[in-house]
């Protein structure tokens, strides 16, 4: 049976496979690294694309008329591509999985992989996408459908995509190299027992939007590459940010990730100590950032770093990605996964 | 006491919730109850935070009444430059 893509927010009657999202009515298999996803344990992986690979490698493809994903991003796109073009995908599976990884975790050392991840990601961003005005005229769900239908048929010719859209990867790659140079002047320290990396410098990075940006205007790919921790403290002169990475939101399997702590009480307490108010995106956010609203703090940086580490060491875990799920659209009744459980 | 029905038909106990929040769809995710508005997860509310304020969490997954929520507090000791993290319930501090 040929499997075809169908929009996620459709009325579902036929058997379907869901990738990088929560299950729908009629879902016979979910392959997703989302927190609490009902992905069969034998197919759990850092990216949903790698989950699809594990199935294609080890099992017969289950019978389903449709495959779907709720949202456009690089991992969802490549997961769908793997289903629709399994031969092309399997021929270069490492490359495709790496692109999905780079897109989701904003971290990959090889430039071609990063360039493609940046380009595919930017195609979905109305502020830079060549389809920007069309995308802004559509609702969110329609945007995702448009992007999948436009990009999936051309993805196998990915070198052409890079040639066609240099403006979508060039600025990011330039910033990556500038960030690499800046990071060489910084002190990078890891505290593995609390899964924290600290990047500090007496100098501020040069660039725009330093005060408003969660990465202080630096390229997240370059920062994430030198930071091992699932939580990064970036302290440059009197500017400080604390980022909880995507690795601590999803079901990440290739290394143990320390459970996220809710930083909102710390945010409130720091606002009381500092001349500046602090803000925090919430433990439930995908990549929340704790930082002074103005970007700068009046508190001593060394002391601040000590307090942030002490809080993370003593606060209880608040986000458990492996616990059960019920997402919107998940219908009553259990999808049948029995054929895919490894005995 | 009220009950809030989750998207799978499961329910949790609550004391009260504004009409706007009751209209949203709530689901269990990563051990919490959250409401996800956007498929890209750009707008997520956390039920414990909405009911009990920042640093709240439910130790019983079926009970989100205010008196049943735990609360992470920062307790400042003698020096204003040091603290301890304390877990308590709102009823204990009222």
Interface residues (C-beta under 8 A of the other chain):
Chain A: X8 X9 X21 X35 X36 X70 X71 X72 X73 X140 X141 X144 X249 X262 X264 X265 X266 X267 X268 X269 X273 X280 X282 X283 X284 X285 X286 X303 X307 X310 X311 X314 X315 X316 X318 X319 X320 X321 X323 X324 X325 X326 X327 X328 X329 X330 X332
Chain B: X6 X7 X8 X9 X10 X25 X27 X28 X29 X30 X31 X32 X34 X36 X38 X39 X40 X41 X42 X44 X45 X46 X49 X54 X55 X57 X72 X73 X74 X76 X80 X81 X83 X84 X85 X87
